[in-house]
């Protein structure tokens, strides 16, 4: 079973995404910010990371930069999402997908399936 790390400070989003991904046959881990996610990544390497941009403690762009610095994690596909993409320096990081909030879950699951296709 493929493992997806979901990083968002809105618990409703992480809980909803977890439930929906599990229904679609994925295992999930959740974190409420980039710092918490980095701690989780010390123990498990996911097959894909989905992160919000705007979060306290460590935002999604800073989190992505930290992930890129780690040779074990740099190749893990990474999707960023934000309601206000213009407020973030998205060009400073490599991402494999971007979704502007709000979006339909089908858009996300299609991106995830495409990135995780064997």
Phi, psi and omega in degrees: 000131180286142182255129178243128173265124180249123183238114180198141180280351177268107185300328178300322180290311182297320180293317180295313179299317179302311180299312182295318178294321179295322175298328180270009173091020178251152171265147182229152167235150178229150176217153183264355176195172183297323180296314178297321179296319178300322177297316178298323182290347176291336184251334182217140176255117181281167175276342181199147177239134174239125183224141169287159176273311188267102180216155176286169177069294176216119182284175185295323180291315177297320177298315180299318179300318178296319179297318180297333180284345184261117183299330179286339186248343190301333182269356180291125179303143188225124176247128174256150176221146181197148173277341183225071184299333181293345180273002185232148179274071184294333180290346183277355181227156176269122176233154182260353178188153177221138175231129177272124178286144355280154177218164179273141182303329179301323177299315181293313182296325176296317178296316181298312180298320179296318181288332183260005180297134181280000000 
